[in-house]
Amino acid sequence: MKKCITWFSLAALAAVLLLLAGCGGSGGAEKSVAVSFANSSSSWQKNGQTIQEMLEKEGFTVDLQFADTADQQIEQIKKQIAAHPKCLVIGAVDSEALTDVLAEAKEKKIPVIAYDRLIMNTDAVSYYAAFDNEAVGEAMGDYIEAALNLKSGAGPFRMEVFAGDPADNNAHLFFSGAMDVLQPYIDKGQLIIPSGEQSFEQVNTKGWEPKRAGERMTRLLNGPDAGQHLDVILSPNDGIAGGIREALAAGGYTSMPLLTGQDAESKALEAIRGGQQTITIYKDPELLVAKSVRMIKAVVEGTQPDINDVKSYNNGVITVPAYLCTPLIIDKNNIGEVR
């Protein structure tokens, strides 16, 4: 009898140890997160690494990858999906290139969070974390409207407009937000575009390349804008604004037009202090990272993440529930608010 009890105890102990080993072995898998970000700037790298560090401090395992091209990102995501993470977070290189690979994620029931850039043409996106990108464009338009006193009928003012990369859905949102405000004044003749170029297809800047923007600005200065001073230029970000500033300076401008931008880059802040750029839009990366980490944790833990928009962001297939952070307009009067 004593022998039977001993064997039973050993068997029970072995079963408990196996159970504990199983729990320990699955713990990492239960809290595994895959992150695939564009490698287009140092801010993407910093934000990705911060997300990884914050999650790992709370016991998550994180596979963080950066991609230079859409094809490279697709291959990375395929490998990440094969590991079956509990959540896949993507800052897309090309917002329209991931339809097929994300069909695999949906088939495996892996939730997908789009970070900063809405992923288009797929029903596999669960959530979107970003700044309110249409509101960024609206803020640029509102600033121009107020600065030029357009509501009171002032004008006419000469303006040229620029937009961002057509492969980035945010570029379309910035542009549509700004033009929603400005188009009525164009229609009334208070804002005159000498080049006549005002559609997104005409004014976009492939790859967000400052050089391309500068080349277009030079072409305009030597063509429809020759011999007349521009009053305002709509630029979607600081990089493009930098290319425009260089072209204007080379073209003889000493007094710059009202010039918009976004991202609060150090060169843009210097330009604002020096009167070479009027505004930039500051999107606090720490705020977006913190909100994204909360969303990731909720998704992995099976709870409802914070959402404050369920209507605005349709990706061509579905309207994606979103958490939108609020950006801040920076000009010479409040430039000290940028950390």
Residue frames relative to the residue before (quaternion, step in Angstrom):
aa qw qx qy qz dx dy dz
M 1.0000 0.0000 0.0000 0.0000 0.00 0.00 0.00
K 0.6514 0.5146 -0.3091 0.4640 3.55 0.92 -0.94
K 0.6324 0.5342 -0.3219 0.4594 3.58 1.07 -0.81
C 0.6462 0.5225 -0.3192 0.4556 3.61 0.99 -0.86
I 0.6431 0.5169 -0.3201 0.4657 3.58 0.97 -0.90
T 0.6459 0.5270 -0.3224 0.4485 3.59 0.97 -0.86
W 0.6738 0.4833 -0.2967 0.4737 3.57 0.89 -0.94
F 0.6363 0.5268 -0.3275 0.4587 3.59 1.02 -0.80
S 0.6532 0.5207 -0.3107 0.4534 3.58 0.99 -0.89
L 0.6546 0.5087 -0.3144 0.4624 3.55 0.97 -0.88
A 0.6504 0.5183 -0.3148 0.4575 3.56 0.99 -0.85
A 0.6536 0.5112 -0.3080 0.4654 3.56 0.99 -0.86
L 0.6413 0.5242 -0.3166 0.4623 3.56 1.01 -0.87
A 0.6474 0.5171 -0.3185 0.4605 3.57 0.97 -0.87
A 0.6447 0.5259 -0.3212 0.4524 3.57 0.99 -0.82
V 0.6465 0.5161 -0.3140 0.4659 3.57 1.01 -0.87
L 0.6583 0.5146 -0.3095 0.4539 3.56 0.95 -0.91
L 0.6399 0.5169 -0.3215 0.4690 3.57 1.02 -0.79
L 0.6422 0.5262 -0.3161 0.4591 3.56 1.02 -0.84
L 0.6643 0.4957 -0.2986 0.4732 3.55 0.95 -0.91
A 0.6361 0.5238 -0.3264 0.4632 3.54 1.00 -0.81
G 0.6427 0.5235 -0.3200 0.4588 3.55 1.03 -0.80
C 0.6454 0.5120 -0.3233 0.4656 3.57 0.98 -0.82
G 0.6701 0.4986 -0.3020 0.4595 3.54 0.90 -0.91
G 0.6709 0.5136 -0.3028 0.4409 3.57 0.97 -0.81
S 0.7309 0.4182 -0.2529 0.4763 3.58 1.03 -0.65
G 0.4571 0.7125 -0.4434 0.2946 3.59 1.23 -0.28
G 0.6748 0.4870 -0.2973 0.4681 3.57 0.89 -0.95
A 0.6604 0.5144 -0.3100 0.4508 3.55 0.96 -0.91
E 0.6486 0.5302 -0.3170 0.4445 3.56 1.03 -0.78
K 0.7684 0.2752 -0.1630 0.5543 3.61 1.17 -0.49
S 0.3583 0.7446 -0.4868 0.2833 3.57 1.03 0.78
V 0.0707 -0.7862 0.6138 -0.0117 3.53 -0.99 0.96
A 0.1707 -0.7597 0.6188 0.1040 3.57 -1.03 0.83
V 0.0766 -0.7896 0.6087 0.0057 3.56 -0.91 0.99
S 0.0007 -0.7838 0.6204 -0.0274 3.57 -0.83 1.04
F 0.0119 -0.8296 0.5550 -0.0597 3.56 -0.43 1.26
A 0.5524 -0.5518 0.5092 0.3622 3.51 -1.32 0.45
N 0.3146 -0.7551 0.5519 0.1619 3.54 -1.16 0.66
S 0.3182 0.8192 -0.4323 0.2021 3.55 1.26 0.52
S 0.8055 0.0522 -0.0462 0.5885 3.61 1.19 -0.25
S 0.6510 -0.5230 0.3827 0.3952 3.54 -1.29 0.35
S 0.5967 0.5768 -0.3730 0.4148 3.61 1.10 -0.57
W 0.6104 0.5289 -0.3564 0.4698 3.62 1.05 -0.67
Q 0.6569 0.5122 -0.3082 0.4595 3.58 0.93 -0.89
K 0.6721 0.4992 -0.2966 0.4594 3.57 0.87 -0.96
N 0.6803 0.4917 -0.2994 0.4536 3.58 0.87 -0.92
G 0.6396 0.5248 -0.3240 0.4588 3.58 1.00 -0.79
Q 0.6744 0.4926 -0.2896 0.4676 3.55 0.93 -0.91
T 0.6372 0.5190 -0.3319 0.4631 3.59 1.05 -0.72
I 0.6237 0.5230 -0.3343 0.4751 3.59 1.00 -0.80
Q 0.6469 0.5199 -0.3163 0.4596 3.58 0.93 -0.89
E 0.6806 0.4949 -0.2940 0.4533 3.59 0.82 -0.97
M 0.6716 0.5044 -0.3085 0.4465 3.59 0.89 -0.89
L 0.6796 0.4798 -0.2921 0.4718 3.58 0.97 -0.81
E 0.6623 0.5145 -0.3162 0.4434 3.58 0.93 -0.86
K 0.5954 0.5629 -0.3623 0.4442 3.60 1.12 -0.56
E 0.7315 0.3882 -0.2212 0.5151 3.57 1.19 -0.52
G 0.6828 -0.5501 0.2693 0.3983 3.55 1.19 0.57
F 0.4935 0.6380 -0.4495 0.3838 3.59 1.21 0.23
T 0.2876 -0.6904 0.6204 0.2360 3.53 -1.28 0.39
V 0.1102 -0.8258 0.5530 -0.0050 3.56 -0.80 1.04
D 0.1607 -0.7402 0.6474 0.0843 3.55 -0.93 1.02
L 0.0448 -0.8235 0.5644 -0.0361 3.58 -0.27 1.32
Q 0.0134 0.7974 -0.6009 0.0538 3.57 -0.76 1.10
F 0.1707 -0.7564 0.6213 0.1127 3.55 -1.22 0.61
A 0.1404 -0.8066 0.5727 0.0415 3.57 -1.01 0.85
D 0.3619 -0.7349 0.5389 0.1965 3.55 -1.06 0.82
T 0.7891 0.1812 -0.0838 0.5809 3.58 1.16 -0.62
A 0.6440 -0.5189 0.3904 0.4044 3.55 -1.27 0.35
D 0.6463 0.5222 -0.3273 0.4499 3.62 0.95 -0.81
Q 0.6453 0.5105 -0.3196 0.4699 3.57 0.98 -0.81
Q 0.6565 0.5075 -0.3179 0.4587 3.58 0.96 -0.82
I 0.6261 0.5392 -0.3402 0.4490 3.59 0.98 -0.78
E 0.6613 0.4960 -0.3071 0.4714 3.60 0.93 -0.85
Q 0.6311 0.5244 -0.3308 0.4661 3.58 1.00 -0.78
I 0.6790 0.4977 -0.2930 0.4532 3.57 0.87 -0.96
K 0.6007 0.5568 -0.3600 0.4466 3.60 1.03 -0.71
K 0.6779 0.4786 -0.2871 0.4784 3.58 0.92 -0.90
Q 0.6460 0.5124 -0.3242 0.4636 3.58 1.01 -0.76
I 0.6402 0.5174 -0.3267 0.4644 3.59 0.99 -0.78
A 0.6239 0.5568 -0.3349 0.4341 3.58 1.03 -0.79
A 0.6637 0.4863 -0.2948 0.4860 3.60 1.18 -0.56
H 0.3242 -0.8021 0.4483 0.2250 3.58 1.37 -0.04
P 0.0532 0.8065 -0.5845 0.0712 3.61 0.48 1.13
K 0.5580 -0.6096 0.4492 0.3394 3.55 -1.26 0.31
C 0.7831 0.0424 -0.0408 0.6191 3.56 1.29 -0.24
L 0.1608 -0.7690 0.6142 0.0750 3.57 -1.08 0.81
V 0.1067 -0.8043 0.5846 0.0069 3.58 -0.65 1.18
I 0.0348 -0.8392 0.5408 -0.0450 3.58 -0.62 1.12
G 0.0966 -0.7111 0.6942 0.0562 3.51 -1.04 0.99
A 0.2753 -0.8563 0.4125 0.1438 3.53 0.11 1.36
V 0.4464 -0.6269 0.5709 0.2861 3.52 -1.20 0.70
D 0.7712 0.0302 0.0230 0.6354 3.54 0.96 -0.99
S 0.3944 -0.7743 0.4492 0.2078 3.57 -0.39 1.25
E 0.7405 0.4199 -0.2238 0.4747 3.59 1.17 -0.48
A 0.6086 0.6143 -0.3271 0.3812 3.59 1.27 0.02
L 0.6606 0.5805 -0.2809 0.3843 3.61 1.24 -0.18
T 0.3262 0.7907 -0.4786 0.1982 3.59 1.24 0.10
D 0.7212 0.4591 -0.2649 0.4461 3.59 0.73 -1.04
V 0.6942 0.4754 -0.3003 0.4493 3.58 0.80 -0.93
L 0.6751 0.4844 -0.3129 0.4602 3.60 1.01 -0.65
A 0.5065 0.6031 -0.4346 0.4368 3.58 1.23 -0.19
E 0.6164 0.5343 -0.3341 0.4721 3.58 1.14 -0.66
A 0.6395 0.5190 -0.3273 0.4632 3.58 0.99 -0.79
K 0.6581 0.5001 -0.3165 0.4654 3.57 0.93 -0.83
E 0.6262 0.5451 -0.3371 0.4440 3.59 0.99 -0.80
K 0.7282 0.3913 -0.2248 0.5159 3.58 1.08 -0.73
K 0.4401 -0.7326 0.4224 0.3018 3.57 1.35 0.21
I 0.3557 0.7080 -0.5171 0.3236 3.56 0.98 0.93
P 0.3690 -0.7331 0.5186 0.2399 3.63 -0.58 1.07
V 0.1872 -0.7836 0.5878 0.0736 3.55 -1.04 0.86
I 0.1248 -0.7641 0.6303 0.0575 3.55 -0.94 0.99
A 0.2568 -0.7376 0.6054 0.1530 3.57 -0.83 1.01
Y 0.1744 -0.7979 0.5733 0.0651 3.56 -0.73 1.12
D 0.8724 0.0184 -0.0732 0.4830 3.55 -0.83 1.15
R 0.7894 0.1705 -0.1005 0.5811 3.62 0.93 -0.81
L 0.3944 -0.7191 0.5202 0.2384 3.57 -0.71 1.06
I 0.3318 -0.7298 0.5660 0.1921 3.57 -0.91 0.98
M 0.2946 -0.8155 0.4864 0.1073 3.53 -0.66 1.20
N 0.8675 0.2370 -0.1324 0.4169 3.51 -1.48 0.30
T 0.6608 0.4323 -0.3434 0.5085 3.57 0.89 0.94
D 0.3241 -0.7296 0.5640 0.2110 3.55 -1.16 0.63
A 0.5020 0.6827 -0.4020 0.3468 3.59 1.28 0.25
V 0.5680 0.5978 -0.3886 0.4110 3.61 1.25 -0.14
S 0.2956 -0.7855 0.5241 0.1448 3.56 -0.69 1.12
Y 0.8083 -0.0285 0.0826 0.5823 3.57 0.91 -0.98
Y 0.2355 -0.7445 0.6123 0.1236 3.52 -1.35 0.39
A 0.0612 -0.7809 0.6214 0.0169 3.59 -0.86 0.99
A 0.2627 0.7683 -0.5311 0.2423 3.57 -0.56 1.12
F 0.5170 -0.5116 0.5315 0.4341 3.47 -1.36 -0.21
D 0.5694 -0.5820 0.4466 0.3708 3.55 -1.21 0.48
N 0.2077 -0.8585 0.4581 0.0997 3.54 0.18 1.34
E 0.6164 0.5058 -0.3646 0.4809 3.59 1.07 -0.53
A 0.6294 0.5325 -0.3248 0.4636 3.56 1.11 -0.73
V 0.5636 0.5744 -0.3873 0.4499 3.61 1.16 -0.53
G 0.6762 0.4791 -0.2862 0.4809 3.58 0.90 -0.93
E 0.6362 0.5266 -0.3258 0.4603 3.57 0.99 -0.83
A 0.6345 0.5343 -0.3298 0.4507 3.58 1.02 -0.79
M 0.6257 0.5173 -0.3343 0.4787 3.59 1.03 -0.75
G 0.6681 0.5017 -0.2947 0.4638 3.57 0.92 -0.94
D 0.6514 0.5206 -0.3122 0.4551 3.57 0.96 -0.88
Y 0.6436 0.5228 -0.3289 0.4520 3.57 0.99 -0.83
I 0.6485 0.5054 -0.3120 0.4761 3.58 0.94 -0.90
E 0.6339 0.5486 -0.3192 0.4420 3.58 0.93 -0.92
A 0.7130 0.4466 -0.2560 0.4762 3.58 0.87 -0.97
A 0.6735 0.5210 -0.3069 0.4251 3.59 0.88 -0.94
L 0.7450 0.3748 -0.2073 0.5114 3.58 1.07 -0.74
N 0.4011 -0.7479 0.4503 0.2775 3.57 1.33 0.09
L 0.1719 0.8454 -0.4895 0.1271 3.55 1.09 0.79
K 0.6005 0.5833 -0.3684 0.4043 3.59 1.05 -0.66
S 0.6994 0.4522 -0.2635 0.4867 3.55 1.17 -0.62
G 0.6264 -0.5900 0.3223 0.3946 3.57 1.27 0.21
A 0.3642 0.7515 -0.4845 0.2604 3.60 1.23 0.19
G 0.4995 0.6330 -0.4981 0.3188 3.53 -1.25 0.51
P 0.5661 0.0180 -0.7609 -0.3166 1.48 -2.45 -0.30
F 0.2236 -0.7415 0.6207 0.1217 3.54 -1.31 0.58
R 0.3800 -0.7159 0.5405 0.2257 3.56 -1.05 0.79
M 0.0019 -0.8140 0.5750 -0.0820 3.56 -0.80 1.07
E 0.0859 -0.7287 0.6717 0.1024 3.52 -1.30 0.55
V 0.2218 -0.7918 0.5598 0.1023 3.58 -1.11 0.70
F 0.1320 -0.7633 0.6304 0.0499 3.52 -1.18 0.79
A 0.1279 -0.7675 0.6224 0.0851 3.56 -1.22 0.54
G 0.5841 -0.6214 0.4154 0.3164 3.56 -1.32 0.27
D 0.8003 -0.3111 0.2384 0.4538 3.52 -1.34 -0.42
P 0.4531 -0.7103 0.4620 0.2770 3.64 -0.72 0.98
A 0.6312 0.5379 -0.3398 0.4436 3.62 1.18 -0.41
D 0.6630 0.4607 -0.2902 0.5139 3.59 1.29 -0.23
N 0.4083 -0.7392 0.4770 0.2436 3.58 -0.48 1.17
N 0.5773 0.5941 -0.3808 0.4109 3.59 1.09 -0.60
A 0.6060 0.5703 -0.3577 0.4238 3.57 1.04 -0.75
H 0.6478 0.5081 -0.3107 0.4751 3.56 1.01 -0.80
L 0.6645 0.5122 -0.3059 0.4500 3.58 0.99 -0.84
F 0.6214 0.5288 -0.3443 0.4644 3.59 0.95 -0.86
F 0.6956 0.5002 -0.2763 0.4355 3.54 0.82 -1.08
S 0.6877 0.4738 -0.3000 0.4611 3.59 0.82 -0.95
G 0.6265 0.5392 -0.3423 0.4468 3.61 1.02 -0.73
A 0.6824 0.4757 -0.2878 0.4746 3.59 0.91 -0.90
M 0.7110 0.4710 -0.2736 0.4448 3.58 0.84 -0.96
D 0.5380 0.5940 -0.4101 0.4355 3.59 1.17 -0.40
V 0.6857 0.4601 -0.2711 0.4947 3.57 1.07 -0.77
L 0.7704 0.4276 -0.1972 0.4299 3.58 0.83 -1.03
Q 0.5575 0.6558 -0.3924 0.3242 3.60 1.07 -0.68
P 0.6388 0.5257 -0.3622 0.4293 3.67 0.85 -0.73
Y 0.6757 0.4781 -0.2999 0.4743 3.59 1.06 -0.70
I 0.5770 0.5333 -0.3720 0.4942 3.59 1.21 -0.42
D 0.6612 0.5173 -0.3010 0.4524 3.56 0.93 -0.92
K 0.6973 0.4656 -0.2624 0.4775 3.60 1.07 -0.75
G 0.5106 -0.6611 0.4165 0.3588 3.59 1.24 -0.26
Q 0.4658 0.6684 -0.4562 0.3580 3.61 1.25 0.21
L 0.7293 0.2190 -0.1607 0.6280 3.56 1.25 -0.51
I 0.1026 -0.8031 0.5868 0.0130 3.54 -0.68 1.14
I 0.1803 -0.7698 0.6051 0.0939 3.58 -0.83 0.99
P 0.3324 -0.7955 0.4645 0.2022 3.62 -0.11 1.24
S 0.6808 0.4932 -0.2986 0.4516 3.59 1.00 -0.76
G 0.3695 -0.7260 0.4884 0.3128 3.57 1.17 -0.58
E 0.5531 0.6128 -0.3897 0.4083 3.59 1.29 -0.03
Q 0.2075 0.8108 -0.5196 0.1720 3.58 -0.35 1.20
S 0.5552 0.5634 -0.4245 0.4405 3.62 1.20 0.07
F 0.6382 -0.5346 0.3824 0.4009 3.57 -1.18 0.53
E 0.6405 0.5440 -0.3253 0.4336 3.58 0.99 -0.83
Q 0.6897 0.4814 -0.2734 0.4667 3.58 1.10 -0.67
V 0.8091 0.3386 -0.1294 0.4626 3.58 0.95 -0.83
N 0.4574 0.7018 -0.4591 0.2958 3.63 1.20 0.00
T 0.2864 -0.7430 0.5889 0.1386 3.53 -1.30 0.52
K 0.3240 -0.7850 0.4950 0.1838 3.57 -0.13 1.29
G 0.8472 0.1413 -0.1299 0.4955 3.53 -0.96 0.96
W 0.4396 -0.6965 0.4489 0.3465 3.60 1.27 0.14
E 0.3201 0.8012 -0.4629 0.2034 3.60 1.18 0.47
P 0.4308 -0.7056 0.4991 0.2597 3.63 -0.65 1.05
K 0.6155 0.5617 -0.3468 0.4305 3.58 1.05 -0.77
R 0.6501 0.5096 -0.3182 0.4652 3.59 0.94 -0.85
A 0.6463 0.5125 -0.3193 0.4667 3.57 0.99 -0.86
G 0.6507 0.5209 -0.3116 0.4562 3.57 0.98 -0.85
E 0.6501 0.5152 -0.3158 0.4607 3.56 1.00 -0.82
R 0.6516 0.4955 -0.3218 0.4758 3.58 0.98 -0.77
M 0.6408 0.5209 -0.3306 0.4568 3.59 0.96 -0.84
T 0.6384 0.5230 -0.3224 0.4637 3.59 0.99 -0.80
R 0.6373 0.5250 -0.3244 0.4614 3.57 1.00 -0.85
L 0.6663 0.4972 -0.3045 0.4649 3.58 0.96 -0.84
L 0.6545 0.5202 -0.3143 0.4498 3.58 0.99 -0.84
N 0.7060 0.4309 -0.2543 0.5013 3.57 1.13 -0.64
G 0.7184 0.4004 -0.2311 0.5198 3.55 1.32 -0.12
P 0.8684 0.0692 -0.0390 0.4894 3.60 -0.55 -1.14
D 0.7170 0.4295 -0.2581 0.4846 3.62 1.13 -0.51
A 0.4017 0.7299 -0.4717 0.2888 3.59 1.25 0.08
G 0.8486 0.2011 -0.1484 0.4662 3.54 -1.01 0.89
Q 0.7363 0.3138 -0.2360 0.5512 3.60 1.21 0.18
H 0.4219 -0.7307 0.4865 0.2265 3.53 -0.91 0.97
L 0.3643 -0.7151 0.5553 0.2180 3.56 -0.89 0.96
D 0.3492 -0.7501 0.5303 0.1847 3.55 -1.06 0.84
V 0.8118 0.0255 0.0386 0.5821 3.59 1.06 -0.71
I 0.0575 -0.7632 0.6427 0.0334 3.54 -1.16 0.75
L 0.2707 -0.7455 0.5924 0.1414 3.53 -0.84 1.07
S 0.0234 0.7789 -0.6239 0.0590 3.57 -0.62 1.19
P 0.4283 -0.7497 0.4427 0.2418 3.61 -0.79 0.93
N 0.8138 0.0237 -0.0317 0.5798 3.62 1.14 -0.39
D 0.6983 -0.5076 0.3218 0.3889 3.54 -1.32 0.28
G 0.6070 0.5627 -0.3619 0.4289 3.59 1.05 -0.66
I 0.6778 0.4665 -0.2771 0.4961 3.55 0.90 -0.96
A 0.6177 0.5373 -0.3419 0.4614 3.59 1.03 -0.75
G 0.6260 0.5423 -0.3336 0.4503 3.59 1.07 -0.73
G 0.6487 0.5049 -0.3103 0.4775 3.57 0.99 -0.82
I 0.6416 0.5164 -0.3116 0.4739 3.56 1.05 -0.79
R 0.6400 0.5332 -0.3282 0.4454 3.60 0.92 -0.88
E 0.6609 0.5075 -0.3133 0.4555 3.58 0.91 -0.89
A 0.6624 0.5003 -0.3089 0.4643 3.58 0.96 -0.84
L 0.6448 0.5169 -0.3222 0.4617 3.59 0.99 -0.81
A 0.6521 0.5107 -0.3150 0.4635 3.58 0.94 -0.89
A 0.6668 0.4908 -0.2956 0.4766 3.58 0.97 -0.87
G 0.6871 0.4805 -0.2706 0.4732 3.56 1.17 -0.57
G 0.6613 -0.5583 0.2885 0.4096 3.55 1.29 0.20
Y 0.4575 0.6816 -0.4647 0.3317 3.61 1.20 0.08
T 0.1064 -0.7654 0.6315 0.0640 3.57 -0.93 0.94
S 0.7187 0.2825 -0.1865 0.6074 3.57 1.23 -0.55
M 0.2894 -0.8126 0.4862 0.1397 3.54 -0.37 1.28
P 0.5247 -0.5957 0.4952 0.3529 3.58 -1.20 0.50
L 0.6074 -0.4452 0.4628 0.4676 3.52 -1.32 0.02
L 0.0030 0.8226 -0.5629 0.0798 3.58 -0.59 1.19
T 0.2498 -0.7874 0.5511 0.1182 3.56 -0.76 1.08
G 0.0037 0.7838 -0.6208 -0.0161 3.56 -1.34 0.21
Q 0.2041 -0.7642 0.6009 0.1153 3.55 -1.34 -0.06
D 0.7204 0.4396 -0.3719 0.3867 3.54 -1.23 0.73
A 0.2898 -0.7949 0.4945 0.1992 3.61 1.25 -0.19
E 0.1508 0.7959 -0.5630 0.1638 3.57 0.88 0.97
S 0.6427 -0.5681 0.3465 0.3796 3.56 -1.09 0.69
K 0.6520 0.5108 -0.3228 0.4581 3.62 0.96 -0.80
A 0.6419 0.5142 -0.3231 0.4681 3.56 1.05 -0.72
L 0.6377 0.5197 -0.3292 0.4636 3.58 0.99 -0.79
E 0.6242 0.5159 -0.3291 0.4858 3.58 1.06 -0.74
A 0.6549 0.5156 -0.3073 0.4591 3.57 0.99 -0.86
I 0.6300 0.5183 -0.3342 0.4720 3.59 1.03 -0.71
R 0.6470 0.5098 -0.3194 0.4686 3.59 0.94 -0.85
G 0.7454 0.4113 -0.2133 0.4793 3.56 1.05 -0.78
G 0.5424 -0.6574 0.3835 0.3557 3.60 1.26 0.13
Q 0.5188 0.6524 -0.4069 0.3736 3.60 1.24 0.32
Q 0.7479 0.1397 -0.1230 0.6372 3.58 1.32 -0.18
T 0.4342 -0.7455 0.4497 0.2312 3.57 -0.97 0.82
I 0.8101 -0.0546 0.0698 0.5796 3.57 0.79 -1.01
T 0.0792 -0.7133 0.6819 0.1411 3.47 -1.46 0.12
I 0.3685 -0.6926 0.5669 0.2512 3.56 -1.24 0.40
Y 0.2131 -0.7929 0.5635 0.0916 3.55 -0.69 1.14
K 0.0573 -0.7686 0.6371 -0.0009 3.53 -0.81 1.10
D 0.3323 -0.7835 0.4936 0.1792 3.56 -0.20 1.31
P 0.3404 -0.7783 0.4840 0.2101 3.63 -0.34 1.19
E 0.6034 0.5700 -0.3640 0.4225 3.59 1.07 -0.65
L 0.6324 0.5336 -0.3314 0.4533 3.58 1.06 -0.75
L 0.6862 0.4747 -0.2910 0.4680 3.59 0.85 -0.93
V 0.6292 0.5305 -0.3332 0.4600 3.59 0.98 -0.80
A 0.6719 0.5046 -0.3009 0.4510 3.59 0.87 -0.97
K 0.6683 0.4877 -0.3010 0.4743 3.59 0.93 -0.87
S 0.6462 0.5263 -0.3187 0.4515 3.58 1.03 -0.77
V 0.6347 0.5239 -0.3258 0.4654 3.57 0.99 -0.82
R 0.6368 0.5140 -0.3270 0.4725 3.60 0.98 -0.79
M 0.6490 0.5126 -0.3166 0.4645 3.58 1.00 -0.81
I 0.6429 0.5244 -0.3204 0.4572 3.59 0.93 -0.91
K 0.6601 0.5125 -0.3100 0.4534 3.58 0.86 -0.95
A 0.6591 0.5100 -0.3141 0.4548 3.58 0.90 -0.88
V 0.6483 0.5180 -0.3167 0.4593 3.58 0.95 -0.87
V 0.6853 0.4821 -0.2874 0.4641 3.58 0.84 -0.96
E 0.7243 0.4350 -0.2408 0.4776 3.58 0.99 -0.84
G 0.5091 -0.6964 0.3917 0.3201 3.57 1.28 0.01
T 0.5451 0.5796 -0.4216 0.4349 3.58 1.17 0.56
Q 0.6058 -0.5760 0.4124 0.3621 3.57 -1.27 0.31
P 0.3346 -0.7485 0.5319 0.2120 3.63 -0.65 1.02
D 0.6087 -0.5326 0.4335 0.3974 3.56 -1.28 0.37
I 0.0032 0.7766 -0.6277 0.0538 3.55 -0.91 1.03
N 0.0441 -0.8171 0.5733 0.0409 3.60 -0.93 0.78
D 0.7561 0.2383 -0.1936 0.5779 3.59 1.27 0.29
V 0.0053 0.8084 -0.5877 0.0327 3.57 -0.75 1.05
K 0.6712 0.5236 -0.2792 0.4443 3.60 1.27 0.22
S 0.7207 0.5514 -0.2512 0.3369 3.55 0.96 -0.92
Y 0.7975 0.3736 -0.1556 0.4474 3.58 0.93 -0.86
N 0.0370 0.7837 -0.6110 0.1054 3.51 0.03 1.39
N 0.2500 -0.8113 0.5162 0.1130 3.58 -0.72 1.06
G 0.6891 -0.4609 0.2712 0.4890 3.55 1.26 0.36
V 0.7518 0.2758 -0.1696 0.5744 3.56 1.28 -0.34
I 0.7973 -0.0083 0.0491 0.6016 3.58 0.89 -0.99
T 0.4247 -0.6230 0.5727 0.3219 3.53 -1.35 0.21
V 0.2615 -0.8143 0.5070 0.1072 3.55 -0.51 1.23
P 0.4346 -0.6792 0.5205 0.2808 3.62 -0.81 0.95
A 0.0816 -0.8435 0.5301 -0.0291 3.57 -0.78 1.03
Y 0.1850 -0.6845 0.6739 0.2076 3.47 -1.40 0.30
L 0.1134 -0.8201 0.5608 0.0024 3.54 -0.60 1.23
C 0.2671 -0.7500 0.5889 0.1392 3.54 -0.85 1.05
T 0.4526 -0.7080 0.4837 0.2447 3.57 -1.17 0.60
P 0.3113 -0.7584 0.5416 0.1859 3.62 -0.78 1.01
L 0.3201 -0.7387 0.5678 0.1715 3.56 -1.34 0.27
I 0.3625 -0.7095 0.5621 0.2222 3.58 -0.94 0.93
I 0.1013 -0.7875 0.6071 0.0312 3.56 -0.91 1.00
D 0.0847 0.7523 -0.6519 0.0449 3.56 -0.94 0.96
K 0.7731 -0.3664 0.2204 0.4685 3.60 -1.22 -0.13
N 0.6341 0.5665 -0.3275 0.4121 3.59 1.19 -0.47
N 0.8127 0.1870 -0.1028 0.5422 3.63 1.08 -0.54
I 0.2489 0.8211 -0.4876 0.1612 3.56 1.21 0.46
G 0.5858 0.6009 -0.3593 0.4084 3.59 1.19 -0.45
E 0.5780 0.6075 -0.3791 0.3913 3.61 1.23 -0.25
V 0.5872 0.5506 -0.3784 0.4570 3.60 1.24 -0.26
R 0.3320 -0.7567 0.5324 0.1834 3.55 -0.75 1.10
